Amino acid sequence: MTLRSPFSCVLWDVDGTLVDASDGILRRLSVTLTRFGLPAPTRAELVHWIGPPLYESFRHHAGMTAERAAEAVSSYRELGRADGYTTDVKLYPGVAQLVADLDAAGVPQGTASSKPEVQVQALMDFFGLAPHLRAITGATSDEKTLAKKADIVAEALRRMAAAGADVSRPVLVGDRHHDVEGGAANDVPVIFVRWGFSWPYEADGAQAAVDDVARLRALLLVDDHAPA
């Protein structure tokens, strides 16, 4: 069986797409917000926090001023550094094998994540995905210099091209409306995965939406010799 992809390269969102970091995020948010005299979020409220840049979330969901939001981000990141970034994080079932199979089929891959790049690198190393990726792109540590999803996708494409990847027919795999919007800003179609943290409407504008890795695999890898 000869597998190929209809796409020349694949960009991956990380939180909610490749990894489930919800336990650690909830714990660090709870500690941080409590330090600022604010109520801790419930697990149901995590849908508001996972995906967008953290600075933006502290402004919008906690009602913080710009200065306090920056302080909250620093406090949250200190907790993350103490954890080593990989505590309470797990891969979604089947995604690691799909990444490996895409690599084996010669499909260039990279990340395009709103998480700080240092964390993305740590996670990809920890779960053994880094060797399958041509470029690892995330937000800058201040989450301001490079934070908008559109800019992150553009930078990911630039790095992929610099690494020799064909970026003429890219696709972004993600789980939030920020991914759909960031892809659209760069003329990159998006495959929306529903196993992360999202509302149903967030898939609007995506090229496709999938509920499981088997369906995602069918869109990313096709058998050249399969009967029509």
C-alpha positions in Angstrom: 0.0 0.0 0.0 1.4 3.4 -1.0 0.1 6.3 1.0 0.2 9.9 0.0 -1.4 13.1 1.2 -3.5 15.5 -0.8 -1.7 18.2 1.1 2.0 19.2 0.6 2.5 19.8 4.3 0.5 19.6 7.6 0.6 22.2 10.4 -0.6 21.1 13.8 -2.2 23.1 16.6 -1.1 21.6 19.9 -3.5 22.2 22.9 -6.7 20.3 22.2 -5.4 18.8 19.0 -2.3 16.8 19.8 -2.2 17.0 23.5 -4.8 17.3 26.4 -3.2 19.6 28.9 -6.5 20.5 30.6 -5.6 19.1 34.0 -2.4 21.1 34.3 -4.0 24.2 32.8 -6.9 24.1 35.3 -4.6 23.7 38.2 -2.3 26.6 37.2 -5.2 28.8 36.4 -6.8 28.1 39.7 -3.6 29.0 41.6 -3.0 32.1 39.6 -6.5 33.5 39.8 -6.7 32.8 43.5 -3.5 34.8 43.9 -5.2 37.7 42.3 -8.3 37.3 44.5 -10.5 35.9 41.7 -12.5 32.7 41.6 -11.0 29.6 40.1 -12.5 28.4 36.9 -14.5 25.2 36.7 -13.6 22.5 34.3 -16.6 23.5 32.2 -15.2 27.0 31.9 -11.9 25.7 30.4 -13.4 26.0 27.0 -13.0 29.8 27.4 -9.3 29.5 28.3 -7.7 26.8 26.1 -6.7 28.0 22.7 -6.5 31.8 22.7 -3.3 33.6 24.0 -3.3 33.5 27.8 -2.8 37.3 28.1 -5.9 37.8 26.0 -7.9 35.4 28.1 -6.9 37.1 31.4 -8.1 40.4 29.9 -11.4 39.1 28.5 -12.4 36.3 30.9 -11.0 37.6 34.2 -11.6 41.3 33.5 -8.0 42.2 34.2 -6.2 45.4 33.2 -3.3 45.1 30.8 -0.8 45.4 33.6 -2.5 42.8 35.9 -3.0 40.4 32.9 0.8 40.6 32.2 1.5 39.9 35.9 -1.0 36.9 35.8 0.7 35.5 32.7 4.1 35.7 34.5 2.7 34.0 37.5 1.1 31.2 35.4 4.3 30.7 33.5 6.3 30.4 36.7 4.1 27.5 37.7 4.6 25.9 34.3 8.3 26.2 34.5 8.2 24.6 37.9 6.2 21.7 36.4 8.6 21.3 33.5 5.7 22.0 31.1 4.9 18.3 30.7 3.1 17.6 34.0 -0.5 16.6 33.7 -0.3 16.5 29.9 -1.3 13.5 27.7 -1.5 12.8 24.0 -4.9 12.2 22.5 -5.1 8.5 21.5 -3.9 7.8 18.0 -2.4 11.2 17.1 1.3 10.1 17.7 0.9 7.2 15.3 -0.7 9.5 12.7 2.1 12.0 13.0 4.6 9.1 12.5 2.7 7.7 9.6 2.6 11.0 7.8 6.3 11.4 8.3 6.9 7.8 6.9 4.8 8.8 3.9 7.1 11.8 3.3 4.6 14.5 4.4 6.4 17.5 6.0 4.8 18.5 9.3 5.2 21.3 11.8 3.4 23.0 14.7 1.5 26.3 14.7 0.5 26.8 18.3 -0.5 29.7 20.5 1.4 28.1 23.3 4.8 29.6 24.0 7.3 28.0 21.7 9.5 26.8 24.6 6.6 24.8 25.9 5.7 23.4 22.5 9.3 22.3 22.0 9.3 20.6 25.5 6.1 18.8 24.7 7.2 17.6 21.3 10.5 16.3 22.8 8.7 14.7 25.7 6.2 12.8 23.6 8.8 11.9 20.9 7.1 13.9 18.2 9.9 16.3 17.5 11.9 14.0 15.1 8.8 13.9 12.8 8.5 17.7 12.6 10.3 20.0 10.2 9.6 23.1 12.3 8.2 23.8 15.7 6.5 27.1 15.9 4.7 28.7 18.9 4.1 32.0 20.4 6.9 34.1 21.8 7.3 33.9 25.6 5.7 37.3 26.2 2.7 36.2 24.1 2.7 39.6 22.5 5.5 39.8 19.9 4.1 36.7 18.2 0.7 35.8 19.5 -2.1 36.1 17.0 -2.9 32.8 15.3 -2.7 34.3 11.8 0.9 35.5 12.5 1.9 32.2 14.0 0.6 30.3 11.0 2.5 32.7 8.7 5.7 32.1 10.7 5.2 28.3 10.7 4.8 28.4 6.9 8.0 30.5 6.6 10.0 28.1 8.7 8.6 25.1 6.9 9.6 26.6 3.6 13.1 27.4 5.0 13.4 23.8 6.0 12.8 22.7 2.5 9.1 21.7 2.8 6.6 22.3 -0.1 4.1 24.8 1.3 2.0 25.1 -1.8 -0.9 23.0 -0.5 -0.8 23.3 3.3 -3.4 22.3 5.8 -3.8 23.3 9.5 -5.3 20.8 12.0 -6.9 22.6 14.9 -9.7 22.7 17.4 -10.7 26.4 17.9 -12.2 29.2 15.9 -8.8 30.9 16.2 -7.3 28.1 14.1 -10.0 28.6 11.4 -9.5 32.3 11.4 -5.7 32.1 11.4 -5.8 29.6 8.6 -8.1 31.7 6.5 -5.9 34.8 6.9 -3.1 32.8 5.2 -5.3 30.9 2.7 -4.7 27.7 4.6 -7.6 25.3 4.8 -8.4 23.9 8.2 -9.5 20.5 9.4 -11.3 21.0 12.6 -11.0 18.3 15.3 -13.9 18.0 17.8 -12.1 16.1 20.6 -10.6 19.3 22.1 -12.2 22.2 23.9 -14.6 24.0 21.6 -18.2 25.0 20.9 -19.9 23.5 17.9 -20.1 26.8 16.0 -16.3 27.1 16.1 -15.9 24.7 13.1 -17.7 27.2 10.9 -15.4 28.0 8.0 -13.3 24.9 8.3 -12.8 22.7 5.2 -13.9 19.7 7.2 -14.6 18.7 10.8 -13.8 15.3 12.3 -14.8 13.5 15.5 -12.0 11.0 15.7 -8.4 10.3 14.5 -9.6 7.6 12.1 -11.5 10.2 10.1 -8.7 12.6 10.3 -6.3 10.0 9.0 -8.6 9.4 6.0 -8.4 13.0 5.1 -4.6 13.3 5.5 -3.5 10.0 4.0 -5.0 8.3 1.0 -4.0 5.0 -0.7 -3.0 5.5 -4.3 -4.1 1.9 -5.1 -7.4 1.9 -3.3 -10.4 1.1 -5.6 -12.4 4.1 -6.7 
